[in-house]
């Protein structure tokens, strides 16, 4: 596994295993164990995924030293605000069964965002969290929240793949030394992306599959990726991207695929209303 350096002098695996939409009480446990067996050392979960306990059990049962596994989780909107966030952090720690979380993110950019961020900053000082970050933050939202932050986020986890390259956001994040982290790196199984002529041409050139070409491109762009699969062979294949290198010409060919569009717009009031209404606990 390769690693990227973050702005607080910690490192993060370049590829993590995401467990979004995998059910708790068995399936997430099995998928996480399989991912760790395949060689992943970064597991990305969230309070909102409601499967932190399965992730924690799998990590414990894997037999791998806890310090060698990088755990990311995220605080849900229901637990935003300073006091609620402190409780939410402790709940994540309890469900995961760990003494600390490597990276903890604010999952969505709504509600009492800065109150929650203050709680995350305090958790860093207390040793409960090693690094803190943001998610689904656009350029406009970054300018809205940044002045209320004492500790700089280490990552911004957003939708990112060859069709959604977030070029303006990447420029602003780079200026602030915040690394981008990709959800939907393979377009959530988008057939148009995985069967794109440019991607398939490069797959044939390097004797790799389309997903491996995309993930290699993301890695060379300096972006962390979080592919998800419950298929052990695909899991294994998704991290077998460090034995070849795309040329600059190849990189430019994929950069030309950008549509400038995303499937999720965090600034859409409809998304804010919908997500604020979602409750993950009583």
Secondary structure, DSSP 8 states (H G I E B T S, - for coil): --EEE-TTS-EEESB-EE-TT--TTTHHHHHHHHHHHHT--EEE--GGGT-HHHHHHHHHHT-S-GGGSEEEEEE-GGG-SHHHHHHHHHHHHHHHT-S-EEEEEE-SS-SSHHHHHHHHHHHHHHTSEEEEEEES--HHHHHHHGGG-SS--SEEEEE-BTTB--HHHHHHHHHTT-EEEEESTTTTT-HHHHT-HHHHHHHHHHT--HHHHHHHHHHHTT-EE----S-HHHHHHHT--SS----HHHHHHHHTT--S--S--TT-HHHHHHHHT--S--
